[in-house]
Amino acid sequence: MNPKNINIEEYTYPLTNEMIAKYPLPKRDESKLLVYKNDEISENIFKNISEYLPENSLLVANNTKVIRARLEFFKETGARIEIFCLEPYQPSDYVLSFASTTDCEWTCIVGNSKKWKNGILKKDIEIDNKQVTLQAERVESSGESNIIKFIWDNNNITFSDILENSGNIPIPPYLNRKSEDSDLKTYQTIYSKHKGSVAAPTAGLHFTDDVFASLKQKNIKLHEVTLHVGAGTFKPVKSETIGEHNMHTEHFIITAETIPPLIENLGNITAVGTTTVRTLESLYWLGVKLIEGKINDNEELFLQQWEAYELPQNISVTDALNTLHQRVLKSNADYVNANTAIMIAPGYNFKIIDRLITNFHQPKSTLLLLISAFTGDNWHKIYDYAVNNNFRFLSYGDSCFLTK
């Protein structure tokens, strides 16, 4: 079956507002855990996740950090304008943009855009007893996407400082509430490191130090990737078939030293969350593109939406990952720096991951398509069980452990 012909109406289930968790549980690892293994469903509590992971296996998680991406401005008329920073535009590198001390440009979504036809928005901020005036100017606009230039008047202050002191954490729109101080901690994994996401990799929200201690007892090794989650993760599929849906592109980084353990543990890898799945599976296809000569030595690593279905399917995972590893070593870099728009839908042939820890996703979403690709039609059975047994859904909800 050509995945482009998949009708999104077949990937839905009844999700009421009451089923959506508006806040997390007081203890992260007390969330319910649905276990799908050998075509059987059972349930447990997340703090017991180590019972289901094999000894000496590999666990891979996304260590991205959610930024306070929503900036609020008020015009002289009193109109409130919200600027939602999605990703850096100039400089395009996250680290360089956060370190900017005079100005930078970001791709943004502008709330109440009709009230801001032109002109410069200003707001005064106090950071460490220093006064800063932040200006925002719309440089370019195309549909919902806007290029916004930020300028500020204190070169001892970085753009990272501005977001940390003036921005709001971008909790998901389906929570139907404003962000609160508690979200600054709860909407962040305990192992988050690298700033850049505008949405949390929510499967990781359940992990605690106690959970990691129990995994260590079974000699389960943790490796990390960094994929900065974009707002596109919430973008519903509005077209009838998914072939008409434009998958969002996300930036990811994986250290060169993580590739050999992936090769050594093939057949025994657990991914924490769909963002980790997208990263790991993209690594394979980037290796295939290198083998096939579809990426030049100096060309950026980018996987397009449908390439995973169009490229040769018979190249070994070891060869693909080794080729990618060699490319990194030749470039004298310490990491793979790439972009992926991979669409993982029914019909996809998983190459790297064997088990998946994830939350429960929205109806008619690309994330639900990924779950269906992994479990086949059994996703119906899994979600029916969750619906009928009072599981909590979406970002702050419960989790599930899935095996092929």
C-alpha positions in Angstrom: 0.0 0.0 0.0 1.2 3.5 -0.9 1.3 5.4 2.4 0.4 8.6 0.6 -3.1 7.2 0.0 -3.8 6.6 3.7 -7.1 8.2 4.7 -6.6 10.1 8.0 -10.3 9.5 8.9 -9.3 5.9 9.7 -6.9 7.1 12.4 -9.2 8.6 15.0 -10.8 7.7 18.3 -13.2 9.4 20.8 -11.2 11.9 22.8 -13.2 14.1 25.2 -11.9 17.1 27.1 -12.3 15.2 30.3 -9.8 12.6 29.1 -7.0 15.2 28.5 -4.7 15.6 31.5 -4.6 19.4 32.3 -1.8 18.9 34.9 0.7 16.2 35.6 0.5 13.9 38.6 2.3 15.2 41.7 4.9 12.4 41.2 6.1 11.9 37.7 6.6 8.1 37.9 3.2 7.4 39.5 1.5 7.7 36.1 -0.2 4.7 34.7 1.7 2.5 32.2 -0.1 0.5 29.5 2.0 -2.4 28.4 1.6 -3.9 24.9 3.7 -7.0 24.5 3.2 -10.2 22.5 -0.2 -8.9 21.3 -1.4 -8.7 25.0 -2.3 -5.6 27.0 -1.7 -5.2 30.7 -1.2 -2.2 32.9 1.2 -1.1 35.6 2.8 2.1 37.0 5.6 3.9 35.2 8.1 3.5 38.1 8.1 -0.2 37.3 9.1 0.3 33.6 12.5 -1.5 34.2 10.5 -4.8 34.6 9.8 -4.7 30.8 13.2 -3.7 29.5 15.8 -6.4 28.9 19.0 -6.5 30.9 22.0 -5.0 29.1 19.8 -3.2 26.5 20.0 0.3 25.2 17.6 3.1 26.0 17.7 6.3 23.9 16.1 9.5 25.0 15.7 13.1 23.7 17.5 15.6 25.9 16.2 18.8 24.3 15.1 21.6 26.6 11.9 23.6 26.2 12.4 27.3 25.9 10.2 30.1 27.1 9.2 30.8 23.5 6.1 33.0 23.9 6.8 36.8 24.2 4.0 39.2 25.0 3.9 42.8 23.7 1.3 45.5 24.1 0.8 48.2 21.5 0.1 51.8 22.6 -3.6 51.1 21.8 -3.5 48.4 24.4 -3.8 45.6 21.9 -1.9 42.4 23.1 0.4 40.8 20.5 2.0 37.5 21.2 5.1 36.4 19.4 5.7 32.6 19.5 9.4 31.9 18.6 9.6 28.7 16.6 13.2 28.4 15.4 16.2 30.7 14.8 16.4 32.2 11.3 19.5 34.5 11.5 21.8 33.2 12.9 20.2 29.8 12.2 22.3 28.0 14.7 20.5 27.6 18.1 23.5 28.2 20.2 24.6 31.2 18.3 21.2 32.7 18.3 20.7 32.3 22.0 24.2 33.8 22.6 23.4 36.9 20.5 23.9 40.2 22.4 22.4 42.8 20.1 19.9 41.3 17.7 18.7 38.1 16.0 15.9 36.9 13.7 13.5 34.1 14.4 10.7 32.3 12.5 7.6 33.0 14.6 3.8 32.8 14.8 2.2 36.1 15.7 -1.0 36.0 17.8 -3.5 38.8 17.1 -1.6 39.6 14.0 -4.4 41.7 12.5 -3.7 44.3 15.2 -0.1 44.6 14.2 -0.1 45.8 10.6 3.3 47.6 10.8 5.6 49.4 13.1 7.9 48.3 15.9 6.7 46.7 19.1 8.6 47.5 22.3 8.7 46.2 25.9 10.9 47.1 28.9 12.5 44.2 30.8 14.5 44.1 34.0 17.2 41.4 34.1 19.6 41.2 37.0 18.8 44.7 38.0 19.6 45.9 34.4 17.0 47.6 32.3 16.6 46.4 28.7 14.3 47.6 26.0 13.4 44.8 23.6 12.1 45.7 20.1 10.3 43.4 17.6 10.0 44.2 13.9 8.3 42.0 11.3 10.8 41.5 8.5 8.8 39.1 6.3 5.5 37.4 6.4 4.1 34.3 4.6 0.9 32.8 5.8 1.2 31.9 9.5 5.0 32.1 9.3 6.8 35.4 10.1 10.4 36.4 10.3 10.7 38.7 13.3 13.8 40.7 14.1 14.5 41.3 17.8 16.8 44.1 18.8 17.8 45.1 22.4 19.9 47.8 23.9 22.2 46.1 26.4 25.0 44.0 25.0 25.6 42.3 28.3 22.3 40.6 27.8 21.8 37.6 25.5 18.7 36.5 23.7 18.6 33.5 26.0 18.5 35.9 29.0 15.6 37.7 27.4 13.6 34.6 26.8 14.4 33.2 30.3 13.3 36.4 32.0 10.4 37.6 29.8 9.1 34.6 27.9 6.3 32.1 28.8 6.6 28.4 28.6 4.7 27.2 25.5 2.4 24.5 27.0 0.2 22.7 24.4 -2.9 24.6 23.1 -5.2 21.7 23.9 -4.7 22.3 27.7 -6.9 25.4 27.2 -5.2 27.3 30.0 -2.4 29.8 30.5 1.1 28.5 31.5 1.8 28.6 35.2 5.0 28.7 37.3 4.6 25.0 37.9 4.9 24.3 34.2 8.4 25.6 34.1 9.5 22.5 36.0 6.8 19.9 35.1 6.9 20.6 31.3 10.6 19.7 31.2 12.3 16.3 31.5 14.7 15.9 34.4 17.5 15.2 31.9 16.9 18.2 29.5 20.1 19.9 28.5 20.1 21.7 25.1 17.7 24.6 24.6 15.6 24.7 21.5 12.2 23.0 21.8 8.8 24.7 21.8 7.2 21.5 23.0 8.4 18.9 25.4 9.3 15.4 24.4 6.5 14.2 26.7 7.3 10.5 27.0 10.4 11.6 29.0 8.3 13.5 31.5 7.7 10.3 33.5 11.3 9.5 34.3 12.7 10.2 37.8 16.1 9.5 39.4 14.5 6.4 41.0 13.5 5.1 37.6 17.0 5.6 36.3 18.4 3.9 39.3 16.2 0.8 38.6 17.4 0.8 35.0 21.0 1.0 36.1 20.6 -2.1 38.2 19.7 -4.1 35.0 22.7 -2.5 33.2 20.4 -0.7 30.8 22.6 1.9 29.2 21.2 5.4 28.4 22.3 7.4 25.4 20.8 10.7 24.4 19.9 12.5 21.2 18.8 16.1 20.7 15.8 16.8 18.5 14.3 20.2 19.0 10.5 19.7 18.9 8.7 22.3 16.8 5.1 23.5 17.0 4.4 21.3 13.9 4.1 18.4 16.3 0.6 19.8 17.2 -0.3 20.4 13.6 -3.3 18.2 12.7 -3.6 16.4 9.4 -6.4 18.5 7.6 -6.1 16.8 4.2 -8.2 13.7 3.4 -5.1 11.7 2.5 -1.7 12.1 4.2 0.0 12.4 0.9 -1.3 16.0 0.8 0.0 16.8 4.3 3.3 18.7 4.6 5.3 17.1 7.4 7.2 19.6 9.6 10.9 19.6 9.6 12.8 19.3 12.8 16.5 19.8 13.6 18.4 17.1 15.4 21.9 16.5 16.8 23.5 13.2 17.8 27.0 12.8 19.1 29.4 10.7 17.0 30.1 8.5 20.0 26.5 7.4 20.1 26.6 5.7 16.7 28.8 2.7 17.7 26.5 1.7 20.6 23.5 1.8 18.3 25.3 -0.7 16.0 26.3 -2.9 18.9 22.8 -3.0 20.3 20.8 -3.5 17.1 17.8 -5.6 17.9 17.8 -4.4 21.5 17.0 -0.7 21.4 14.2 1.2 23.2 13.3 4.7 22.2 11.8 7.2 24.6 9.2 9.1 22.6 8.3 9.7 19.0 10.9 12.4 18.6 13.6 9.9 19.4 12.1 7.4 16.9 12.2 10.1 14.2 15.8 10.8 15.0 17.1 7.2 15.1 15.2 6.1 12.0 16.4 9.2 10.1 20.0 8.2 10.9 19.6 5.0 8.9 18.1 6.7 5.9 20.8 9.5 5.9 23.4 6.6 5.8 21.5 5.1 2.9 21.6 8.5 1.0 25.3 8.7 1.6 25.8 5.2 0.3 23.7 6.0 -2.8 25.6 9.2 -3.5 22.5 11.3 -2.9 24.4 13.6 -0.4 27.7 15.3 -1.3 30.5 15.5 1.2 29.9 19.2 1.9 26.1 19.0 1.6 23.8 19.4 4.6 22.2 16.2 5.9 18.5 16.4 5.3 15.8 13.7 5.0 12.7 14.6 3.1 9.2 13.6 3.9 8.8 10.5 1.7 12.4 9.4 1.0 12.2 6.5 3.5 9.7 4.8 1.1 11.6 5.7 -2.1 15.2 4.8 -1.2 16.5 1.2 -1.4 15.2 -0.9 1.4 17.8 -3.6 1.4 20.9 -1.8 2.7 22.0 -3.2 6.1 21.6 -1.0 9.1 25.2 -1.6 10.1 26.4 -0.4 6.7 24.2 2.7 6.8 25.2 3.7 10.3 28.9 3.0 9.7 28.8 5.2 6.6 27.2 8.0 8.5 29.8 7.6 11.3 32.6 7.8 8.8 31.2 11.0 7.3 31.2 12.6 10.8 34.7 11.4 11.6 36.0 12.7 8.2 34.5 16.1 8.9 36.3 16.3 12.3 33.0 17.0 13.9 31.9 15.6 17.2 28.3 15.2 16.2 25.8 14.6 13.4 23.9 17.8 12.6 20.8 17.2 10.4 17.2 18.0 9.6 14.4 15.5 9.1 10.9 15.7 7.7 10.4 11.9 7.8 6.8 10.7 7.7 6.4 7.5 9.6 3.1 6.0 8.7 1.6 2.5 8.2 3.8 0.7 5.6 7.0 2.0 7.1 9.7 -0.6 7.8 11.4 0.2 11.1 15.2 -0.2 10.9 16.6 0.7 14.4 14.0 0.7 17.2 12.6 -2.4 18.8 10.6 -1.0 21.7 8.8 2.4 22.3 7.9 4.3 25.4 5.3 7.0 24.5 2.3 8.9 25.6 -1.2 8.8 24.1 -1.5 11.0 21.0 -4.2 13.1 19.4 -6.7 11.6 16.9 -5.8 12.2 13.2 -2.3 13.2 14.1 1.0 12.2 12.4 2.1 10.8 15.8 -0.9 8.4 15.9 0.2 7.3 12.4 3.6 6.5 13.8 2.1 4.4 16.5 0.0 2.5 13.9 3.1 1.9 11.8 4.8 0.4 14.9 1.9 -1.7 16.2 -0.2 -2.3 13.0 -4.0 -2.3 13.4 -3.5 -3.2 17.1 -3.3 0.5 17.8 -7.2 0.3 17.9 -7.0 -2.3 20.7 -4.4 -0.3 22.6 -6.3 3.0 22.5 -9.7 1.3 23.2 -8.2 -0.2 26.3 -6.8 3.2 27.4 -10.2 5.0 26.7 -12.1 2.3 28.6 -9.8 2.1 31.6 -9.5 5.8 32.6 -6.0 6.5 31.2 -5.1 10.1 31.0 -4.3 11.4 27.5 -1.8 13.7 25.8 1.2 15.6 27.1 0.6 15.5 30.8 -1.1 12.1 30.6 -0.2 8.5 31.2 2.3 6.5 29.1 2.5 3.2 27.2 5.2 0.7 26.5 5.0 -0.9 23.0 6.9 -3.8 21.5 6.7 -4.9 17.9 
